[in-house]
């Protein structure tokens, strides 16, 4: 992985590859004003979530924090004894997250402990394993994978075990869920589909593997698009798997490295790769198999594209355009990101009028 330690961001308008096209929307040329900055001694790898004007986020300093949305002041903190490298989820008035000791922790919104669950041995797979599995909530059940190689289903209100499934290697992807199944990947090179009710295996798919990564470790998190499960692995492949039967509809091979981040918005699949240094938009049903891409833009920002592409559900919000300007036809640009040389490994969050970016140690808000 040639560029694993490159920490620069190209602070200018990024040109498109292929046929030049023009974005038809309106841009503001004024730079956003900085509202506040919250700094810690260790980086944030997790992404924030916001509830009732409070930002909740954990850091690699092993502290989970509640921060005032409007002024950036810390409301409370909870020391959990292990690095936090995944994003928390909300269950009513409770916040659920995991830490680097293998614990799944549930706090009340005042920072007091509700329950803990020990998921067993937890450690990064290697130095490039930046994130842990983020817990996902569905119908009162938390679905979560651990470094012990086990995928868990727990009752969200009590932490009681419902079922578990052993894979034999790290499960650090964040699961995707539909009506009957939960989908996730493991560092053993398999993608799994399990029955939501009892954890029984519906199907599993083995990645191709690569000369330098023969296991084809599945580090990307899945995205469900129609009848396909889109997921990236360390074998330089992006896969589209049949949601019901697990066979491969298509796979797209990248030459420079892993493409692990994907988001789906407005019938378009947006993918990002740190080593490829691209953000691209493709039609997942037609253009991938023909080798075509609607548009792509390149950037020297290696770690920028380790973030999951963030796409606002309210595209009229001009604030989103300060991060990415996505479009099904016209491409994207990065405009006025920051007048700093920084590294971003977590995804931004946009609540109405503000932007949150974790760039190395601090949180910035605009």
Order of alpha helices (4+ residues) and beta strands (2+ residues): beta-beta-beta-beta-beta-beta-beta-beta-beta-beta-beta-beta-beta-beta-beta-beta-beta-beta-beta-beta-beta-beta-beta-beta-beta-beta-beta-beta
